[in-house]
Amino acid sequence: SLAPVQKAQACDIQFEIVKGKKATYHTGDTLIVKVKVALTHRACPVALQKTQFKLKGLKVLKSTKWKQKSANEWERKLMIVVTETKGKELSLVAIRECDKDGGYGALKMEVAK
């Protein structure tokens, strides 16, 4: 049988916790997350500013502007605070929508029991 076709993403979005990384998180914890976007299509018509962030149990306190690191790589930093930990998983999702395949990245974190 043939394997299902994997949709290639038009951009690769990755997260890295650069400050405040822990095994589990409590309400009020703050952390700094670096978001990296690598564009597959060099002539991407979708502005970096159109990257949407969806947060669960988290809130962005402040962020840097997007910085270009190479021909097709961009990054920015977000300062995030944990707002709610009622048995929920914390997550930060980035979505880029375009007429190609767009991009998606997710950072999931454990809540302290």
N, C-alpha and C positions, 0 to 999 in steps of 0.2 A: 504494500500500500504506500501511497505517496505521503510524505510528511506535509503538514499544512504549511501554506506559504506564510512566512514571517514578514510582517510589514516593517520595512526599514523606517526608522524615524529620520526626519529631515534635520533634526538637531539633537544633540546629546546634552542632557542637563544633569549635572552632578552637584551634590552637596557635601560640604566638609565642615565639621564643627571645629573651629579654630580656637575657641576659648569657652570654657565652662562645660566641657564634655564630661559626662558622668554615665554610670551604668543605668541609673534611674533618676527621675526628676520629681521635684516637689513644686507646689505653687510658689511663685515668686523667684524661682531660679532664672537667671539670665544667661544667655549664651550668644556667641557670635558665630554665625554660619556664613561660610563663603559659598556663593552660588556660581558655578561655572557653566557657561553655555558654549558648546562647540557646534558651529554651523556646518552642516554637510554641504549645503548649496551656498557657494560663496556669494552669489547675488541673491541673498534672501530679501524678499520684499517686506517682510514683517519686522518692524522696528523692535529693538530690544525692550523698549519701554512698554511694548504690548504683552510682555511676558506676564501672565497672571499668577498670583500666589494665592493658594487656598490654605488656610490654617485651621487646625483643630486643637483646641486647648492651648493655643499659643497666640501671641500678639506681637507684631513688629513695632518696636519702640522707635528705631531709626535705621536708616540705611544709607549706603554710599551710592554714588551714581555708577552706572555701568562703565567699566574701563576695558579698553581693547588691549588684549595681551599678545595677540598675533593676528595674522590675516583673517582667521575665522574663529578666534576664541575671545570670549568676553567674560568678565567676572564682576561681581559686586558683593558687598558684605551686608548682612542684615543682623541687627541686634534684636534678639527675640526674648520675650519673657513668657514663662509658663503661667497661664491664667487660671487653668482649671485642671484638676487631676482626679475627678470623681470616677474612678474606675475606667477612665477613657484612655485610649492610646493617643499619644500626641503625634501630630503629623504636620508636615510642611510639604506642600505639593506645588510644583511649578508646571505651568502648562503654556505651550506656545502653539497657537492655532494658525494654520496656513493652508493653501490649496494643494500643497504637496502631502506631507504626512505629519507635519507639526513635530512637536517634541513634548516629552513628559519626563518629570523626575520627581522622586518622592523621598523624603527623609522621615523615618518613623522612629519614635523614641518611647521607652518604657516609663510608665508612671511608677513612682515609689509606692509600695504597698503599705 
